[in-house]
Amino acid sequence: MKAYLLIALLFTATALNAQNLNDLLASESTDGPQPVEALFKATRVINGHSVKQLKKGELDIRISHRFGRVNSGPYEFFGLDQSNIHLSAEYGLLDKLMVGVGRGTYEKTVDAFARYNIANQQSGNGAFPVTISYLSTIETIGLKWSDQTRTNYFSSRLSFTQQLLIARKFSNLSVQLMPTYVHRNLVPSVMDQNDLLAMGVAGRFKLTNRLAVTGEYYYVLRPIPQRTSTKFYNPLSLGFDIETGGHVFQIVLTNSQGMREGGFIGKTNGSWLNGDIHIGFNISRVFTLHSKRKK
């Protein structure tokens, strides 16, 4: 009888110790700040960057396509007879630093960027409330000079973008702000601005584990009324994300032909109200080229 009682006491003590240990581990895991993941599923919301960061050794191959304007009518098959394409490769040098290069048919643009992750949103006690990244880009226009007789400089082809990405996830909704500065070395006339300031806002609403609705809008600060000979509009884009394994497929509606900051922020000349809408898509495929070795 004493032996049974001793065994029962040992089991009870062991169970109590295990329960106390589990409670301690649970409190440590929930009380401390925990990272918030998957604010966005791709490195682009639609045209502009998102705070989605490639990890070290990850390679993202992207294909972006924009057709002509829907209001071009049946003769142009509602824009499907025309197209612009952009190909790019992006790579995670570090967990917090990614770079990319690309080539687009729009103005025969070649572009490159670097993006650094400053901070990540967290949950729990003492958590940091938002994810912050800093983006720096350079673009060069590859079109032939319209006037071959004058002295043309390569630097005149260049434009630069500096952008801060600030995002927060609220359950199924992610919201992002993008204060932006664009500098263009050469503009068509003295009426155009070399420097542009813009404020972007973007969002993603998760419908299911594989489906989401996205949108982005950039308000570009320009003189009112505009002094330029061509009327420009603020870029507005709507999208539908479909995640299929390692691919993210985005169906796009936008009033912009350009797919990089120097194009869609500074040169959007289509209006949604006039039907100047481009149907398009983005395809993203991420490959892991380098994985951390397990110790």
N, C-alpha and C positions, 0 to 999 in steps of 0.2 A: 504493500500500500504506500509506504514511504517513497519507494522508487517511482511509482506512478505519479505521485504528487510532485516529486522533484522534476520529473520530465515535463509535467504540465507547466510548472513555474518557469523552466528554461524556455519553453516554446513561447510563453506569454511575454517574457522579457525580450526575446529575440524579435517578436512581432512588434512590440512597442518601440524598440530601437530602430527597426526598419521603417516604421511609420514616421517616427521623428526625423529620420534621415531624409525620407521622401518629402516631408513637409518643408524641411530646410532647403532641399534642392529646388522645390517648386517656388518657394519664396524668393530664392536667389535668381531664378530664371525669369520671374514676372516683375520683380521690383526694379531690376536694373534696366537701362535703356536697351531696346532691341531694334535692329535695323528694319525698316519698312521696305519691302521689295516690290518690283513690278509696277512702278508708277506708270511707265509706258513700256510697250512690248518691243518697240523698234527704236533705233537711234534717231529717227525722224518722226515728228508728229504727222506731217504730210509733206510740206516743202521744207519747213524749218526744223532745226535740231530739237530733240527732246533731251531730258536728263538721263536717258537710258545709256549706261556706260558699258563698253566692252571690257571684259576682264583681260588680264595679261595673257597673250598668246591667242586671243580670239580674232578671227578674220571675218569681216562682214562684206560679202559681195552683193552689190545693190544694182538693180536695173529700174530706172524710172522712165515712164512714158507718158507724154501728153499729146492728145490728138488736137485737131483744129477746133475752131469755134462751132458750137452747136447751131448757132443762127446763120451759118454759111449755107444752110438749106440742102435740099436733096441732091443738087448737082455735085456738091462736095461730100455727099453721104453724111451730112450733118457733122462734118469735121473729121470723119474717120479716114478720108482720103489724104489728110495731112498729119504730120506727126513730128514731135521732137523727142529725142531720147537722151538720157544721161546715164553713163556707166561709171561706177565708182568702186573703190576698195578701201575699207577702213580696218584699222588694226589696233589692238590694245597693246601698247608698249609696256604699260604698267597697269595695275588695277585701277589707278586714278588718272591715267593719261592715255588718250587715244589720238590717232592721227588718221588722215585720209587724203586720197587724191581722186580726181574724177575728170571726165571729159564729156561735154554735152554738145549736141548739134545746135542748140540755141546760141547764136552768135559765136559758134565754134569755141565755146568757153573751156578753158582748162583751169581747174581749181584745186586748192589744197587747204587743209585746216588742221588745227590742233585744239583739243578740248581737254580741260583739266577739271576733275571732280574735287570741289572744295570741301563739301560736307554732305552728309546723308541724313535724310529724315529718320527719326527713331520713334519708338513707342515706349511707354513705361515711365517710371519716375525719373525726372531729370533729363527727359528726352529732348533732342534737338528737333525743332518743328518742321523744317523744310530741307529739301535737297537743293544744293547750289552747285552750278558748273560755270566755267568761264570758257568762251569760245573765241578763237581768233582765226580768220580766214583770209586768203588771198586768191584773187581771180584774175585771169588775163583773157582778153577777147582775141580770137584768132582770125577774125574777118580781114580781108584785104583792105588796105587803106582806100578810101573813096577818091582821094587826090594823091596820085603817085608822084606828082611833080614837086610837091613841097617836102620839107624835111620832117620826117615822121620818127618819133622816138618810141622805143619799146615801153618805156615807163608810162606813156600815155595810154597804154592798153590796160593798166593795172587798176584794180579797186580792192579795197580792204574793208573788213567788217570786224567789229568788236562787239561781243554780246554777252550778257549775263543771263543765265537760265535759273529761275527760282521756281521750284515746284513743290506741291504738297498733295498727298493722297488722302481723300476722305472716303473710306470704305470703297465703293465701286467707282468713285469719281476722282480723277486726278486733274489738277489745275496748274497751269504754268504761266509765269510772266516772263517776258523777254525784252528788257530795255536794250536798244540796239543803236549802234553808230556805224554808218557806212560812209566811207570816203572814196570818191572817184577822181583819179588824177586828171582825166579829161572828160568834159561834157560837151554836148553838141553846140551849145551857144552860151553867151553870157547870161541869158535868162535862166539857164539851168543851174542847179545847185551842185557844187562839188561835195558838200557835206550834207548828209541826211541823218536826222534823228527819228527814231520810230519806237513805238511801244507795242509789243506783241502780247497777245493772250491766247492760250491754247488749252484744250481740254480733251479728256478721254473718259468715256463712260463705258464700263464693262457690262455687257449684256449677259454673256455666259463665259465659261472658262476659255473659249476660243474665239468669241466674237466681241467686238467693241465698236462704238461710234466715236469718231474724232472730229475735231475742228480747230482752226486757227485763224486769227485775224491780226493784221498789223496796221496800226494807225500811224501814218507817215506825216510828220510835221512839214508842211509846205506853206508858202505864202497863199493867202486867200484874198482876191482870186489868184489862181496860178498864172505865172508869167510865161510859162513854157508854151511853145507852139503846139505841142502834143499834150492832150489832157491825160493825166495819170490818175489812177484810182488806188484805193487801199486794197491790198490783197486779202481775199477771203477764200478759204478752202474748207471743204467738208469731206470726210472720208469714212470708210467702213473697213475695219481691220478683221482679217481672218487668219488665225494662227493654225498652221498645219505642221506639226512636228518641228523641224528645224527652220521652216519657212514662215515668214510673215508676209501676207499678201494684202495690199491696201488698194481699194477702189476709191478713186478720187474725183471730185468735182471742184474746179477752181477757175478763177478769172485770170490766172497768171500762166504765161508760157514758160518763164524762167523757173528753174528748179534749184537755184542757189541764190544766196542772199542778195548779191549785187544785181540779180535779174528780177526776182519777184518783189523785192522791197522797193527798188528804185524805178522799175520800168514796166510795171503792170498798167497796160493801157486798155484793158477790157472792163466792162461794167456788167455786173450780174443783172441789173435792171434792164439792160439792153440785150440780154441773152448771150453776152460774150463769155460763154462758159466752155471750159475745156474738160472733156472726160479723160481720165488717165488712170494709171496704176503704178504702184511701187511693189517690187519684189525684193525681199531681203533673205539671204541665206548665210547663216553663221557657221563657220568651221573652227574647230579647236586645233590649233597647230602646236601648242605647247601646253602641257598640263603639269601641275605641281607634283613632284615626286613624293610619295608617301614615305615617311620615316619609319 
